[in-house]
Amino acid sequence: MAEIDQAHQALLEMLQQLRLAILEGATFAQVKPQLLACVTETERHFQHEETLRAAATHPLYLSRCSPKSAAEFEFSA
């Protein structure tokens, strides 16, 4: 599905930007917004995939799976 492939590419690009910032010596405080954006986008993406699987009655759809919300993650410096 092209939509999902594009979303995966966007997620990989976000992670690559985060990786480069870390390699360039960015502090945790500097990359924290990027990290949180990655968590939030990943959560949104997988919720969307779960919705698509459920609508298609995909065999891998797990109705009991409840991924953590980005709000449940705490990052400390």
C-alpha positions as CSV (number, residue, x, y, z in Angstrom):
1,M,0.0,0.0,0.0
2,A,1.6,3.3,-1.2
3,E,0.2,5.3,1.7
4,I,1.8,3.1,4.3
5,D,5.1,3.0,2.4
6,Q,5.2,6.8,2.3
7,A,4.4,6.9,6.0
8,H,7.3,4.5,6.7
9,Q,9.6,6.7,4.6
10,A,8.6,9.8,6.6
11,L,9.2,8.0,9.9
12,L,12.6,6.8,8.7
13,E,13.5,10.4,7.6
14,M,12.5,11.7,11.1
15,L,14.7,9.1,12.7
16,Q,17.6,9.8,10.4
17,Q,17.4,13.5,11.2
18,L,17.4,12.6,14.9
19,R,20.4,10.3,14.4
20,L,22.4,13.0,12.6
21,A,21.7,15.5,15.3
22,I,23.0,13.1,17.9
23,L,26.1,12.3,15.8
24,E,26.7,16.0,15.5
25,G,26.8,16.3,19.3
26,A,23.4,17.7,20.1
27,T,22.5,17.6,23.7
28,F,19.5,15.7,25.0
29,A,17.7,19.0,25.6
30,Q,18.3,19.9,21.9
31,V,17.0,16.6,20.5
32,K,14.2,16.1,23.0
33,P,11.6,17.8,20.8
34,Q,12.7,15.6,17.8
35,L,12.5,12.5,20.0
36,L,9.1,13.3,21.2
37,A,7.9,14.1,17.7
38,C,9.2,10.7,16.6
39,V,7.3,9.0,19.4
40,T,4.1,10.9,18.6
41,E,4.3,10.2,14.9
42,T,5.1,6.5,15.4
43,E,2.1,6.2,17.8
44,R,-0.1,8.0,15.2
45,H,1.2,5.8,12.4
46,F,0.6,2.5,14.2
47,Q,-2.9,3.6,15.3
48,H,-3.7,4.3,11.7
49,E,-2.3,0.9,10.6
50,E,-4.3,-0.8,13.2
51,T,-7.4,0.9,11.9
52,L,-6.7,-0.2,8.4
53,R,-6.0,-3.7,9.5
54,A,-9.3,-3.8,11.5
55,A,-11.2,-2.5,8.6
56,A,-9.8,-5.1,6.3
57,T,-10.1,-7.8,9.0
58,H,-6.3,-8.4,8.6
59,P,-5.2,-11.6,10.3
60,L,-2.5,-9.8,12.2
61,Y,-4.9,-7.3,13.8
62,L,-4.8,-7.7,17.6
63,S,-7.8,-6.1,19.1
64,R,-6.4,-6.5,22.6
65,C,-3.1,-4.6,21.7
66,S,-3.0,-1.2,23.3
67,P,0.2,0.6,22.5
68,K,1.5,3.2,25.0
69,S,0.5,6.7,24.4
70,A,3.3,9.3,23.9
71,A,2.0,10.9,27.0
72,E,2.9,7.8,29.0
73,F,6.6,8.2,28.1
74,E,8.8,10.4,30.3
75,F,12.2,11.5,29.1
76,S,14.6,13.1,31.6
77,A,17.9,14.7,30.9
